[in-house]
């Protein structure tokens, strides 16, 4: 695909980034959602040539990983393309994170579990503002984001954090898979939930004044507050 066509495709997808430097047959892709390292083999266009520095990640006080614009739209789209097999591109696993439930072998949507599909959908919401009681792309609270992601993947789960905690199958911290819900104890009660992405990271809607973002499960606050996971039937 010519560079100009590639840029038009990206622009049409809502991504506001500089045109890719070149088209390539073999593009290195950093590990995302616990996938390890990949090569995207394509005769068309360099969709995936992002380096760690290009992702413009910055560490917030609670070690939430926030992907700053204008890479925001590109991140969700890139992850979706990766997990969906990039259309006609062949996705080849180079290395694996070794974590349970890795999505490294997922090549097409039909092969993905609902939880893995929900993870892709949730990551696409990065940058959407937190809104108490919100469950749409205009704004999410923590349980609203999780319910929305699962609903879009074709699975119904309860709406509130408490209901999700009570009704979903409990999962220990050692058996987490991509797409599992993560429950956190805030001031003595289960009051926060996120969606596990693999590699000890999760996506969530943190709090008022903030946006949907990725955080590290092993950071100080979340490590102490994490109770267990949950998984729909």
Backbone bond lengths (Angstrom), bond angles and torsions (degrees), N, CA, C in turn:
res aa  C-N    CA-C-N  psi(-1)  N-CA   C-N-CA  omega(-1)  CA-C   N-CA-C  phi
1 X - - - 1.459 - - 1.519 109.22 -
2 X 1.326 118.87 130.24 1.461 120.02 177.35 1.516 110.82 -61.89
3 X 1.323 115.28 154.61 1.463 119.56 -177.57 1.514 111.40 -57.81
4 X 1.334 118.05 -41.89 1.456 120.61 -178.00 1.522 111.37 -62.15
5 X 1.341 116.23 -39.77 1.459 120.18 178.63 1.517 110.62 -66.61
6 X 1.332 115.39 -40.90 1.459 120.24 177.46 1.523 110.32 -58.87
7 X 1.312 117.06 -45.03 1.463 121.33 -179.58 1.514 111.28 -63.72
8 X 1.337 117.03 -39.30 1.452 119.86 178.28 1.525 110.36 -64.07
9 X 1.335 115.74 -39.51 1.461 119.58 179.32 1.518 111.09 -63.18
10 X 1.322 116.11 -45.00 1.458 119.88 179.11 1.513 110.94 -64.61
11 X 1.332 116.94 -42.32 1.455 120.47 -179.74 1.519 110.36 -62.27
12 X 1.329 116.01 -40.92 1.451 120.20 179.33 1.511 113.04 -66.18
13 X 1.322 116.52 -20.12 1.463 120.90 178.80 1.515 111.75 -88.57
14 X 1.313 117.91 -0.16 1.451 121.14 178.49 1.505 114.70 93.22
15 X 1.321 117.96 2.13 1.463 120.54 -179.86 1.519 109.89 -83.13
16 X 1.311 116.00 131.81 1.456 120.56 179.10 1.524 108.32 -112.59
17 X 1.312 116.11 82.04 1.456 120.89 -179.21 1.515 108.63 -135.49
18 X 1.320 115.15 165.67 1.456 119.28 177.49 1.515 109.58 -65.95
19 X 1.340 118.30 149.95 1.464 120.33 178.69 1.517 110.59 -57.35
20 X 1.329 117.68 144.45 1.466 120.28 177.22 1.515 111.13 -56.23
21 X 1.307 115.17 145.97 1.460 119.70 -176.23 1.519 111.57 -66.55
22 X 1.312 117.02 -32.22 1.456 119.51 -177.24 1.516 109.65 -165.77
23 X 1.301 114.91 165.00 1.455 120.19 170.16 1.521 107.51 -93.33
24 X 1.309 116.24 148.44 1.455 119.57 -172.59 1.516 110.18 -147.70
25 X 1.307 116.30 153.46 1.457 120.97 177.48 1.523 111.83 -89.79
26 X 1.309 116.98 -21.05 1.456 119.23 -174.80 1.517 108.70 -141.83
27 X 1.306 116.84 104.64 1.458 121.99 -172.33 1.515 109.79 -113.72
28 X 1.306 117.51 125.95 1.465 120.85 177.86 1.517 109.49 -73.74
29 X 1.313 116.11 137.38 1.465 120.73 179.33 1.514 108.69 -125.76
30 X 1.338 118.42 127.89 1.462 119.87 178.23 1.521 110.55 -71.05
31 X 1.344 116.15 161.66 1.451 119.72 -179.59 1.516 111.58 -64.65
32 X 1.319 116.78 129.19 1.453 122.89 177.16 1.518 107.36 -132.86
33 X 1.333 117.31 138.72 1.452 122.63 -178.59 1.524 111.99 54.61
34 X 1.317 116.89 35.37 1.451 120.02 176.79 1.504 113.88 75.27
35 X 1.310 117.76 23.46 1.458 119.84 -173.76 1.515 113.47 -86.81
36 X 1.312 119.61 -9.64 1.452 119.91 -172.82 1.512 110.14 76.07
37 X 1.311 117.76 -153.83 1.460 121.75 -178.81 1.519 110.50 -101.61
38 X 1.308 115.59 143.30 1.446 121.11 -177.01 1.517 111.11 -130.39
39 X 1.296 115.26 160.46 1.447 122.81 164.99 1.509 107.23 -120.37
40 X 1.300 117.51 127.60 1.453 120.94 175.53 1.510 107.00 -101.07
41 X 1.307 116.61 111.58 1.451 121.34 -176.86 1.519 108.46 -92.89
42 X 1.307 116.10 119.56 1.452 120.03 -175.01 1.507 110.19 -147.95
43 X 1.313 115.66 141.35 1.460 120.06 173.32 1.514 110.00 -95.50
44 X 1.337 115.70 4.98 1.453 118.82 -173.71 1.526 112.36 -103.48
45 X 1.292 116.39 -77.13 1.459 116.36 -168.34 1.515 111.84 -146.74
46 X 1.308 116.23 150.89 1.452 122.44 178.13 1.524 108.91 -77.82
47 X 1.344 116.40 82.90 1.456 120.08 177.81 1.525 111.41 -79.64
48 X 1.346 116.38 -27.56 1.447 118.09 -166.27 1.497 116.01 -114.01
49 X 1.330 119.66 17.20 1.450 119.79 -174.42 1.503 113.51 -79.40
50 X 1.314 117.44 58.11 1.449 121.50 178.91 1.516 109.23 -99.50
51 X 1.300 116.42 132.21 1.458 120.09 172.91 1.517 107.92 -101.12
52 X 1.328 116.06 168.49 1.459 119.26 179.60 1.519 111.07 -57.56
53 X 1.338 116.59 -40.81 1.458 119.44 -179.09 1.515 111.25 -65.96
54 X 1.340 117.65 -32.64 1.448 120.43 -178.34 1.515 112.04 -71.92
55 X 1.319 117.07 -17.68 1.450 118.77 -179.57 1.528 111.59 -80.02
56 X 1.321 117.21 -10.01 1.461 121.80 176.00 1.531 111.69 51.02
57 X 1.316 116.97 48.67 1.448 119.77 178.66 1.524 109.16 -81.08
58 X 1.318 115.13 138.12 1.460 119.67 175.75 1.513 108.31 -130.95
59 X 1.308 115.99 145.83 1.451 120.50 -177.01 1.517 109.84 -91.34
60 X 1.323 116.16 120.67 1.448 121.54 175.74 1.527 108.42 -82.41
61 X 1.343 117.93 170.33 1.462 119.71 -176.59 1.521 114.03 -53.34
62 X 1.334 118.46 -36.14 1.458 119.85 179.84 1.517 111.79 -94.86
63 X 1.335 115.88 17.40 1.463 123.40 177.01 1.522 113.01 65.96
64 X 1.333 116.05 24.36 1.454 118.84 171.35 1.512 108.32 -71.16
65 X 1.335 117.19 133.38 1.452 121.40 177.81 1.513 108.35 -87.35
66 X 1.313 116.37 116.78 1.455 120.50 -177.36 1.516 108.89 -113.94
67 X 1.312 115.79 125.06 1.448 120.57 -179.37 1.521 107.73 -92.91
68 X 1.318 116.38 112.28 1.453 120.50 -172.17 1.514 111.58 -79.95
69 X 1.362 117.82 146.87 1.457 120.46 173.29 1.519 108.67 -58.80
70 X 1.347 120.00 152.79 1.467 124.02 7.65 1.515 114.11 -93.03
71 X 1.327 118.30 16.65 1.457 120.43 -178.96 1.526 112.14 -81.68
72 X 1.321 116.90 -5.74 1.451 121.50 -170.99 1.519 112.56 -57.15
73 X 1.330 115.80 -55.66 1.464 119.18 -178.41 1.520 110.86 -64.40
74 X 1.310 116.13 -36.48 1.468 121.00 -179.00 1.517 111.60 -63.31
75 X 1.343 117.35 -37.15 1.457 120.00 -177.77 1.515 111.17 -59.26
76 X 1.338 116.48 -53.91 1.452 119.22 -178.73 1.506 112.25 -60.94
77 X 1.318 116.35 -41.44 1.454 120.24 179.81 1.523 110.59 -65.65
78 X 1.315 115.92 -39.78 1.464 119.71 -178.58 1.516 110.93 -65.38
79 X 1.323 116.77 -44.26 1.456 119.70 178.86 1.519 110.18 -62.95
80 X 1.327 116.03 -42.00 1.462 119.33 179.43 1.518 110.94 -61.37
81 X 1.330 116.65 -42.65 1.461 119.53 179.56 1.523 110.66 -65.56
82 X 1.329 115.64 -38.95 1.459 119.27 -179.60 1.515 111.13 -61.82
83 X 1.331 116.29 -49.73 1.452 120.04 -175.81 1.520 112.29 -74.33
84 X 1.317 116.82 -23.19 1.462 119.65 179.13 1.512 111.71 -89.53
85 X 1.310 118.00 2.31 1.447 121.31 179.62 1.508 112.36 85.06
86 X 1.336 118.43 13.21 1.467 122.82 176.10 1.525 112.29 55.36
87 X 1.305 116.74 41.75 1.455 118.43 177.99 1.510 110.59 69.93
88 X 1.316 116.64 -112.32 1.457 121.31 -178.78 1.524 111.94 -94.63
89 X 1.344 116.97 -5.23 1.457 117.76 178.35 1.519 110.07 -70.11
90 X 1.294 115.51 151.43 1.460 121.64 176.15 1.514 108.09 -95.08
91 X 1.332 117.20 127.24 1.456 121.51 178.09 1.515 108.04 -101.60
92 X 1.312 116.22 122.38 1.466 121.97 -176.02 1.517 109.39 -116.38
93 X 1.329 116.88 129.69 1.463 119.98 178.94 1.513 109.37 -79.08
94 X 1.345 115.56 127.10 1.455 121.16 176.41 1.516 110.01 -97.72
95 X 1.316 116.26 -43.33 1.457 120.27 176.40 1.506 108.26 -149.74
96 X 1.312 115.78 163.62 1.451 121.32 -174.11 1.520 108.71 -125.32
97 X 1.331 115.72 144.58 1.455 119.11 179.29 1.520 111.55 -69.67
98 X 1.331 116.81 -20.99 1.456 120.60 179.91 1.510 113.55 81.26
99 X 1.334 118.17 -0.24 1.445 120.20 -179.52 1.518 110.24 -77.85
100 X 1.321 116.15 150.69 1.455 120.87 -179.67 1.515 109.60 -64.46
101 X 1.327 117.28 134.53 1.444 120.16 177.50 1.506 113.96 79.35
102 X 1.322 118.89 20.10 1.453 120.25 -179.69 1.512 110.88 -58.29
103 X 1.319 116.24 150.08 1.455 120.27 179.52 1.520 110.73 -99.08
104 X 1.330 117.00 17.36 1.458 120.23 -175.29 1.512 112.84 -62.90
105 X 1.309 117.84 -30.50 1.459 120.35 -176.11 1.522 112.76 -93.07
106 X 1.321 117.49 2.32 1.451 119.80 -176.89 1.516 109.54 -80.42
107 X 1.323 116.40 120.07 1.459 120.13 -175.35 1.512 112.97 -111.92
108 X 1.314 118.79 -32.07 1.454 120.80 -178.67 1.512 109.43 -135.39
109 X 1.323 114.89 160.73 1.458 119.97 -178.04 1.522 111.55 -59.78
110 X 1.329 117.17 -37.20 1.452 120.59 -178.36 1.519 111.48 -63.08
111 X 1.323 117.50 -25.74 1.454 121.20 -177.47 1.521 112.51 -88.23
112 X 1.309 117.80 -5.32 1.456 120.39 -176.79 1.520 111.24 -89.73
113 X 1.320 115.49 141.03 1.452 120.91 171.35 1.525 108.96 -70.37
114 X 1.352 117.79 159.09 1.466 119.71 176.08 1.524 112.55 -54.98
115 X 1.341 116.98 -36.80 1.456 119.59 179.37 1.510 112.78 -64.01
116 X 1.321 116.92 -38.13 1.462 120.63 178.12 1.524 110.72 -69.65
117 X 1.328 116.53 -38.54 1.457 119.63 175.48 1.525 110.16 -63.85
118 X 1.338 116.32 -41.51 1.462 120.40 178.73 1.523 111.22 -61.67
119 X 1.334 117.05 -37.62 1.464 120.43 178.59 1.521 111.03 -62.11
120 X 1.328 116.69 -43.05 1.466 120.41 178.33 1.522 110.06 -61.56
121 X 1.325 116.36 -45.50 1.464 120.95 -178.00 1.521 110.67 -64.52
122 X 1.330 117.30 -41.26 1.463 120.42 -179.83 1.520 111.52 -64.37
123 X 1.327 117.17 -41.05 1.466 120.42 179.62 1.525 110.66 -63.48
124 X 1.314 117.35 -32.04 1.465 120.31 177.89 1.530 112.20 -63.54
125 X 1.333 116.88 -17.88 1.467 120.42 -178.17 1.530 112.56 -90.41
126 X 1.318 117.94 2.94 1.463 120.06 178.70 1.524 109.53 -54.68
127 X 1.325 115.95 130.14 1.455 121.26 -178.79 1.509 114.04 100.40
128 X 1.340 118.09 -16.33 1.465 120.86 176.37 1.528 107.98 -69.12
129 X 1.329 118.75 134.49 1.463 120.29 -176.11 1.526 113.09 -68.91
130 X 1.328 115.02 152.08 1.459 120.59 172.65 1.522 108.88 -71.48
131 X 1.309 115.15 137.59 1.464 120.63 175.45 1.520 107.91 -144.52
132 X 1.317 116.23 120.68 1.462 120.16 -179.06 1.528 109.87 -59.82
133 X 1.323 116.18 127.79 1.455 120.98 -177.94 1.508 113.95 80.94
134 X 1.332 117.45 0.97 1.456 121.37 -175.67 1.515 113.16 -81.22
135 X 1.318 115.25 141.35 1.466 120.29 177.64 1.524 111.15 -143.35
136 X 1.342 115.82 27.11 1.462 121.15 178.23 1.524 109.07 -131.28
137 X 1.320 115.57 173.90 1.461 120.30 -179.73 1.525 112.36 -70.00
138 X 1.314 117.92 -4.62 1.463 120.85 172.55 1.522 111.24 -79.20
139 X 1.319 116.14 -18.27 1.457 121.06 179.40 1.519 110.72 166.77
140 X 1.330 115.88 140.94 1.467 121.55 -178.42 1.518 110.59 -126.18
141 X 1.341 116.07 144.96 1.455 118.13 157.48 1.529 106.67 -96.67
142 X 1.325 117.38 -179.85 1.466 118.78 -169.51 1.527 112.59 -62.81
143 X 1.320 116.85 -47.85 1.464 118.99 -178.55 1.519 111.65 -74.16
144 X 1.336 116.70 -28.45 1.460 120.18 177.01 1.515 112.10 -64.72
145 X 1.326 116.66 -39.27 1.466 120.87 177.73 1.523 110.61 -63.02
146 X 1.318 116.31 -45.89 1.462 120.76 -178.00 1.526 110.64 -64.84
147 X 1.335 116.21 -45.20 1.463 119.13 179.43 1.527 111.21 -63.23
148 X 1.322 116.34 -41.59 1.468 121.12 179.04 1.528 110.72 -59.98
149 X 1.321 116.62 -46.46 1.464 120.68 -177.81 1.525 111.16 -62.05
150 X 1.317 116.07 -42.21 1.463 118.70 179.34 1.523 111.92 -71.15
151 X 1.324 116.95 -37.85 1.467 119.47 178.61 1.521 110.83 -60.85
152 X 1.333 116.24 -41.68 1.462 120.27 179.48 1.525 111.81 -68.17
153 X 1.319 116.50 -22.05 1.466 119.72 177.85 1.524 111.72 -90.35
154 X 1.340 116.12 -0.54 1.457 120.64 175.85 1.510 115.34 95.08
155 X 1.334 117.41 15.22 1.462 121.41 -178.81 1.522 110.15 -124.09
156 X 1.312 116.52 129.05 1.464 121.07 179.00 1.524 109.82 -90.99
157 X 1.321 115.61 130.98 1.459 120.85 173.71 1.519 107.65 -132.45
158 X 1.336 118.41 162.92 1.466 120.69 -179.60 1.526 112.35 -60.05
159 X 1.327 116.10 163.45 1.466 121.11 -174.20 1.525 113.77 -85.23
160 X 1.309 118.59 -43.78 1.462 119.61 -172.57 1.525 111.90 -94.50
161 X 1.319 115.17 159.98 1.466 120.10 178.11 1.521 111.28 -58.81
162 X 1.331 116.82 -43.54 1.464 120.64 -179.43 1.523 111.23 -61.76
163 X 1.328 116.99 -43.62 1.465 120.51 179.19 1.528 111.53 -66.03
164 X 1.313 115.55 -39.86 1.465 119.34 178.32 1.524 110.30 -63.72
165 X 1.298 116.32 -42.97 1.463 122.13 178.32 1.527 111.05 -59.75
166 X 1.320 116.53 -43.65 1.458 121.41 -174.87 1.529 113.19 -76.57
167 X 1.329 117.60 -33.40 1.462 120.08 -168.00 1.530 115.07 -102.67
168 X 1.325 118.33 -18.86 1.459 119.30 -178.67 1.528 110.90 -89.03
169 X 1.318 115.84 156.87 1.461 120.67 -179.29 1.527 110.72 -66.47
170 X 1.331 118.30 127.54 1.471 120.37 -179.99 1.525 111.53 -68.57
171 X 1.332 115.15 139.14 1.462 122.19 -179.82 1.528 108.40 -129.23
172 X 1.317 116.82 128.43 1.461 119.93 179.44 1.523 110.43 -72.78
173 X 1.317 115.63 162.12 1.461 120.49 -177.96 1.521 112.21 -64.33
174 X 1.327 117.19 -22.06 1.465 120.63 -179.11 1.527 113.05 -86.44
175 X 1.321 117.28 -5.26 1.464 120.82 -176.65 1.526 112.67 -122.87
176 X 1.312 116.52 24.22 1.459 120.27 -178.00 1.520 111.22 -69.66
177 X 1.324 115.12 141.52 1.454 122.24 173.87 1.524 109.17 -124.63
178 X 1.316 115.85 158.38 1.458 120.77 176.85 1.525 109.15 -54.34
179 X 1.317 116.06 129.61 1.454 121.55 179.96 1.507 114.60 97.37
180 X 1.335 118.57 -9.39 1.461 120.24 176.19 1.523 110.09 -67.61
181 X 1.320 115.27 147.81 1.454 119.96 173.34 1.523 108.84 -79.42
182 X 1.319 117.02 145.59 1.459 123.03 177.08 1.522 108.34 -117.02
183 X 1.317 116.66 126.38 1.459 121.01 -176.85 1.532 110.40 -108.53
184 X 1.337 114.38 139.34 1.459 120.85 -176.11 1.523 110.42 -125.82
185 X 1.326 114.38 140.33 1.458 122.07 177.22 1.522 108.50 -90.06
186 X 1.319 115.88 114.96 1.462 121.58 178.81 1.521 108.24 -115.11
187 X 1.309 116.08 112.22 1.462 122.48 178.74 1.524 111.87 54.50
188 X 1.313 115.55 44.71 1.455 119.96 171.62 1.512 116.74 90.98
189 X 1.324 118.18 2.00 1.467 118.92 177.51 1.528 110.12 -143.98
190 X 1.330 115.27 157.34 1.461 120.54 178.37 1.522 107.25 -73.72
191 X 1.317 115.68 104.48 1.458 119.70 -170.54 1.522 113.64 -131.89
192 X 1.324 117.46 7.30 1.467 118.96 178.14 1.519 109.07 -148.37
193 X 1.352 115.05 145.93 1.457 120.54 -179.12 1.520 109.23 -142.84
194 X 1.319 115.92 144.75 1.460 122.14 175.71 1.513 109.36 -136.13
195 X 1.324 116.40 -179.48 1.462 122.33 -177.56 1.524 108.91 -120.76
196 X 1.324 116.07 122.67 1.466 121.58 -173.72 1.525 111.55 -72.39
197 X 1.345 115.75 135.96 1.459 122.39 -178.18 1.519 113.17 -110.48
198 X 1.325 117.25 -3.19 1.451 120.03 -172.91 1.516 110.42 92.00
199 X 1.329 116.38 166.03 1.471 122.33 178.62 1.522 112.46 53.56
200 X 1.349 116.09 33.54 1.472 122.27 175.35 1.525 112.71 62.67
201 X 1.308 116.83 31.89 1.465 121.63 175.85 1.522 109.52 -126.50
202 X 1.330 115.29 155.22 1.460 119.58 178.48 1.523 109.56 -147.06
203 X 1.320 115.03 159.26 1.458 121.66 177.14 1.524 107.04 -108.74
204 X 1.328 115.75 141.12 1.466 119.25 -177.57 1.522 110.29 -158.39
205 X 1.333 114.63 167.58 1.462 122.22 171.25 1.527 105.77 -104.60
206 X 1.336 117.87 103.72 1.471 120.53 -165.14 1.524 116.08 -70.09
207 X 1.334 117.40 -59.86 1.458 119.52 -171.40 1.522 109.92 -169.66
208 X 1.318 115.47 168.81 1.459 121.46 178.36 1.527 110.73 -54.71
209 X 1.328 115.77 135.25 1.456 121.04 179.63 1.509 113.87 88.12
210 X 1.315 116.80 -1.51 1.461 120.01 -179.83 1.523 110.24 -121.40
211 X 1.326 115.99 -176.10 1.460 121.42 -174.31 1.524 110.31 -128.08
212 X 1.317 115.88 162.23 1.460 120.83 172.64 1.521 108.49 -56.01
213 X 1.313 116.92 130.79 1.464 121.06 -173.03 1.524 109.86 -155.07
214 X 1.315 115.02 173.98 1.461 122.11 178.54 1.524 109.03 -104.24
215 X 1.319 116.39 137.73 1.463 121.49 -179.72 1.520 109.75 -131.11
216 X 1.325 115.11 163.42 1.460 121.97 179.35 1.528 109.83 -96.24
217 X 1.311 115.64 125.08 1.457 120.18 -178.99 1.523 111.91 -65.08
218 X 1.315 117.70 -27.21 1.458 121.06 -177.20 1.523 113.58 -92.96
219 X 1.336 117.66 5.80 1.459 118.52 174.04 1.525 108.63 -68.07
220 X 1.328 116.55 158.25 1.457 121.11 -170.89 1.514 115.38 -49.81
221 X 1.333 117.17 -54.80 1.461 120.90 -176.07 1.519 111.60 -63.53
222 X 1.324 116.82 -51.21 1.459 120.24 -175.16 1.524 111.93 -70.02
223 X 1.310 117.51 -33.36 1.462 120.01 177.40 1.523 110.49 -61.45
224 X 1.316 116.51 -41.27 1.459 120.37 -178.96 1.523 112.20 -75.27
225 X 1.330 116.39 -33.90 1.468 120.08 -174.97 1.525 113.30 -85.06
226 X 1.333 117.73 -20.58 1.461 120.44 -175.93 1.526 110.79 -65.58
227 X 1.334 115.45 134.15 1.464 120.95 -179.03 1.529 111.10 -107.72
228 X 1.314 116.55 -57.50 1.465 121.38 178.99 1.520 108.74 -168.76
229 X 1.334 114.54 176.26 1.449 119.97 175.59 1.516 111.74 -99.53
230 X 1.328 115.16 176.10 1.454 121.92 175.74 1.518 108.92 -145.38
231 X 1.325 116.17 146.86 1.469 119.68 -177.07 1.524 110.02 -140.40
232 X 1.337 117.06 130.22 1.469 119.44 176.11 1.523 110.77 -65.99
233 X 1.322 116.42 158.18 1.464 121.24 176.55 1.523 110.69 -64.09
